[in-house]
Amino acid sequence: MLNQDCFVSSKINLIELSGEFWQDFKDAIKDIVIDTDGSLDYVKKRRNVRFYDSTAHHLRENNYVFRERVDIDTGKREVTLKYRHPDRYISQDRNMNAAVIENGKTKFEEDIKLPFKKLYSFSTKQPISDNKNINKLKDIGKLYPGLKKELKSYQKDVPIDLVGGFTARELVITGADFQIRKNPKVEAECALIAWYDDSCGEDTPILVEFSFKYENKREEYDCKAAQRAYDVFARLNNTFGKWVDSEGLTKTSYVYSRA
């Protein structure tokens, strides 16, 4: 999480500030990585983000998160059910399939946040129609049938509502990466994500996040690439001046704090 006060600006100036961050970041990691490329100057996505749960937070209390994203330009809706847990094997041993399997895109990730806290995330996203309502737990259960069995105290008629009554307007800025392995070549893709309160003006972000990710579909991660990624993360944690907010809430935690 970054210090949002460093990014109070119009959309145009946000790109400039993202570029300033990227330049400082490149300078900070140049002795660690093999190469850097591009800049954080491309608005890849503009969307509204909403989280849904019961009043008692049935999902959150059982390590699930249900999120909706709506593309601001096209109006297309997409939902994601995610399960997170510190133990890898607890996280992965569950049915996260979409009701129509071919409509879903499933992934398994190791998420890391400062100082070096790990969570394993198992998630599936899928498109939904414009007229699909999310009013009760059974509406989520119909989209993700495995939830009915694996969510403790699943009660299909429990009402579901917008968490905190909050909608985030999200800008995802990409265009940059850094190389952590030469042969085979491995690059970590970077993104800067700014959140604004959709009910307010766009000049004051409430959250700014920087992330980088790399993957291997066979899970063949070697020590050299992992060590460089680890060292980059440590550099962010320890020596990155004004930009990093080491006490900042994650996006999900922020939304639930509003409830």
C-alpha positions in Angstrom: 0.0 0.0 0.0 1.3 3.5 -0.9 0.8 6.8 0.7 -2.4 8.2 -1.0 -1.4 11.8 -0.2 1.4 11.5 -2.8 -1.3 10.9 -5.5 -3.8 13.7 -4.9 -4.3 14.9 -8.5 -6.4 14.9 -11.6 -6.3 11.8 -13.8 -3.6 13.4 -16.0 -1.4 14.3 -13.1 -2.0 10.8 -11.6 -0.2 9.4 -14.6 2.7 11.8 -14.1 2.9 10.9 -10.4 2.8 7.2 -11.2 5.7 7.9 -13.5 7.6 9.6 -10.7 6.9 6.6 -8.4 8.2 4.2 -11.1 11.4 6.2 -11.6 12.1 6.2 -7.9 11.3 2.5 -7.8 13.6 1.7 -10.7 16.4 3.6 -9.0 15.8 1.7 -5.7 15.9 -1.8 -7.2 18.5 -1.4 -10.0 21.2 -3.3 -8.1 18.8 -6.2 -7.6 17.0 -6.9 -10.9 18.4 -7.7 -14.3 16.4 -5.0 -16.2 13.4 -2.7 -16.0 11.1 -1.8 -18.9 8.4 0.7 -19.6 6.6 3.0 -17.2 3.4 3.1 -15.2 1.6 5.3 -17.7 -1.2 3.3 -19.3 -4.7 3.2 -17.8 -5.6 -0.4 -18.5 -8.9 -0.6 -16.6 -11.5 1.8 -15.3 -14.2 0.1 -13.2 -16.5 0.2 -10.2 -15.7 -2.3 -7.5 -18.2 -3.5 -4.9 -18.1 -6.2 -2.1 -21.2 -8.1 -0.9 -21.8 -9.9 2.3 -24.3 -10.5 5.0 -24.8 -8.1 8.0 -22.9 -10.7 10.1 -20.2 -11.1 7.4 -20.8 -14.8 6.9 -18.3 -14.8 4.0 -15.6 -12.7 5.5 -15.7 -14.6 8.8 -15.1 -17.8 6.9 -12.2 -16.5 4.8 -14.3 -15.9 1.7 -14.7 -12.6 -0.3 -17.3 -11.9 -3.0 -16.6 -9.0 -5.2 -18.2 -7.4 -8.3 -16.4 -5.3 -10.9 -18.2 -3.2 -13.5 -16.3 -1.8 -16.5 -17.1 1.9 -16.5 -16.8 2.2 -20.3 -18.7 -1.0 -21.4 -20.9 -1.7 -18.4 -19.9 -5.4 -18.4 -20.2 -7.1 -15.0 -17.8 -9.6 -13.5 -17.9 -11.3 -10.1 -15.2 -13.1 -8.2 -15.4 -15.5 -5.3 -12.1 -15.8 -3.5 -11.0 -17.9 -0.5 -7.9 -16.9 1.4 -6.0 -18.7 4.1 -2.4 -18.7 5.5 -2.3 -22.5 5.0 -1.9 -23.5 1.4 -3.6 -26.8 1.7 -6.6 -25.5 3.5 -7.0 -22.8 0.8 -6.7 -25.2 -2.2 -8.8 -28.1 -1.0 -12.3 -26.8 -2.0 -14.5 -26.5 -5.0 -14.3 -22.9 -6.4 -15.8 -23.8 -9.8 -18.3 -21.5 -11.5 -21.8 -23.1 -12.1 -21.0 -23.1 -15.8 -17.4 -24.2 -15.6 -16.3 -22.9 -19.0 -17.5 -19.4 -18.1 -15.2 -19.2 -15.1 -11.5 -18.4 -14.9 -9.8 -19.9 -11.9 -6.4 -19.1 -10.4 -4.4 -20.0 -7.3 -2.0 -17.5 -6.0 0.4 -16.8 -3.1 -0.3 -13.2 -2.1 2.3 -11.4 -0.1 1.9 -8.1 1.8 4.2 -6.1 4.1 6.3 -6.9 6.0 6.2 -10.5 4.5 2.8 -11.9 5.4 1.6 -14.7 3.1 -1.9 -15.7 2.2 -2.9 -18.3 -0.4 -5.8 -17.2 -2.6 -8.0 -19.6 -4.6 -10.5 -17.7 -6.8 -12.8 -17.9 -9.8 -14.2 -15.0 -11.7 -17.1 -15.1 -14.2 -19.2 -12.7 -16.1 -22.9 -12.1 -15.1 -25.8 -10.5 -16.9 -27.0 -6.9 -16.4 -30.2 -8.1 -14.7 -28.6 -10.5 -12.3 -29.5 -9.5 -8.7 -27.4 -10.4 -5.6 -29.8 -10.2 -2.7 -29.4 -13.4 -0.8 -26.6 -15.9 -0.1 -28.3 -18.4 -2.4 -27.6 -16.0 -5.3 -23.9 -16.5 -4.7 -24.4 -20.2 -4.1 -26.0 -20.5 -7.6 -23.0 -18.9 -9.2 -20.6 -21.0 -7.1 -22.2 -24.3 -6.2 -19.3 -25.5 -4.0 -20.0 -22.7 -1.5 -23.2 -24.4 -0.3 -21.1 -27.3 1.1 -18.0 -25.5 2.2 -19.3 -22.3 3.9 -20.0 -23.0 7.5 -23.6 -22.4 8.5 -24.7 -21.8 4.9 -28.3 -20.5 4.9 -29.6 -19.8 1.5 -32.0 -17.1 2.5 -29.6 -14.9 4.5 -29.8 -11.4 3.0 -26.7 -10.1 1.1 -26.0 -6.4 0.7 -23.2 -4.0 -0.3 -20.5 -4.0 2.3 -20.3 -0.5 4.0 -22.7 0.8 1.3 -19.5 1.5 -0.6 -18.5 1.6 -4.3 -14.9 2.2 -5.3 -14.0 3.8 -8.6 -10.8 2.0 -9.6 -8.1 3.0 -12.0 -5.5 0.3 -12.9 -2.3 1.7 -14.3 0.2 -0.6 -16.0 2.9 -0.6 -18.7 6.0 -1.5 -16.6 7.9 -4.6 -15.6 11.2 -5.7 -14.2 13.2 -8.8 -15.1 14.2 -11.3 -12.4 15.5 -14.3 -14.5 17.6 -14.4 -17.6 17.3 -17.9 -18.9 14.4 -18.7 -19.0 13.4 -15.1 -19.1 11.1 -14.2 -16.2 9.5 -10.7 -15.8 7.4 -9.3 -13.0 4.4 -7.3 -14.3 3.7 -4.1 -12.3 0.5 -2.2 -11.6 -0.5 0.8 -9.7 -4.2 0.8 -8.5 -5.9 3.9 -7.3 -9.3 3.8 -5.5 -11.7 6.7 -5.2 -15.0 6.9 -3.4 -17.5 6.8 -6.2 -19.8 9.2 -4.3 -17.1 11.9 -4.1 -14.8 13.7 -6.5 -12.0 11.9 -8.3 -9.1 14.0 -7.2 -8.6 12.5 -3.8 -7.7 8.8 -3.8 -8.7 6.9 -0.6 -6.2 4.0 -1.4 -3.3 3.5 -3.7 -1.7 0.1 -4.1 1.4 -1.0 -6.0 1.9 -4.7 -6.9 4.0 -6.9 -9.0 3.4 -10.5 -10.0 5.1 -13.3 -11.9 3.8 -16.8 -12.6 4.7 -20.2 -13.8 1.9 -22.6 -14.9 3.9 -25.6 -13.9 4.9 -24.0 -10.6 8.6 -24.4 -11.4 9.9 -21.4 -9.5 13.7 -21.4 -9.0 15.7 -19.8 -6.3 17.3 -17.0 -8.4 14.0 -15.5 -9.6 12.4 -15.9 -6.2 15.4 -14.4 -4.4 15.3 -11.3 -6.6 11.5 -10.9 -6.1 12.0 -11.3 -2.4 14.8 -8.7 -2.3 12.7 -6.2 -4.3 9.9 -6.6 -1.8 12.2 -6.1 1.1 13.6 -3.0 -0.5 10.0 -1.6 -0.7 9.5 -2.5 2.9 12.7 -1.0 4.3 14.1 1.8 2.2 11.5 3.4 0.0 10.9 6.7 1.7 7.8 8.7 1.3 5.9 6.4 -1.1 5.1 3.3 1.0 2.5 3.3 3.7 3.6 0.3 5.8 0.5 0.7 8.1 -2.0 1.1 5.2 -5.1 -1.1 5.0 -5.5 -3.5 2.1 -8.4 -2.8 -0.2 -10.6 -5.6 1.3 -9.8 -4.5 4.9 -10.7 -1.0 4.0 -14.1 -1.9 2.6 -15.0 -3.9 5.7 -13.7 -1.2 8.0 -16.5 1.0 6.5 -19.1 -1.5 7.7 
